[in-house]
Amino acid sequence: MSCNHVHPTREAVYDATVAEMPPLALRTIYQPLNDLTDMGEIQARDLGTGWARFDPNVYDHHDLVCEVCGWVAVVYLDASGIDLSRRQLVGFEMDGVDIVFRGRCARCR
């Protein structure tokens, strides 16, 4: 899964697995994905597509998401360009930034 750039859903991981192996119960896929997420080996991402997506890239990044076909691309941004006023941040302890750019990919446009 480390070279998978589509951020697959649990169901997509299941479908790919059963294509290579005998039929499995969905739980056989769900539990390892949850365990890998808990261990920090993959990220569970909510990209607004209706399903949790799993990403092997655990480094800070953001995503481009096609709202038509679900295509996903990774984007790296310099967070120093994000301008939040001190008033907006009063009393807020930031743990991270997660930005999802939504639109249409070149194929769907």
NORGI-V28600 format. One record per run of one state. SS is the DSSP state (2 for helix, 1 for strand, 0 for the rest). FROM is the first residue (numbers start at 1). LEN is the number of residues. Records with the same first field share a line. If there is no record, write none. Layout:
SS = FROM-LEN ; FROM-LEN
This chain:
0 = 1-8 ; 21-5 ; 39-4 ; 47-5 ; 56-6 ; 67-5 ; 76-3 ; 82-4 ; 90-10 ; 104-6
1 = 9-1 ; 43-4 ; 52-4 ; 62-5 ; 72-4 ; 100-4
2 = 10-11 ; 26-13 ; 79-3 ; 86-4
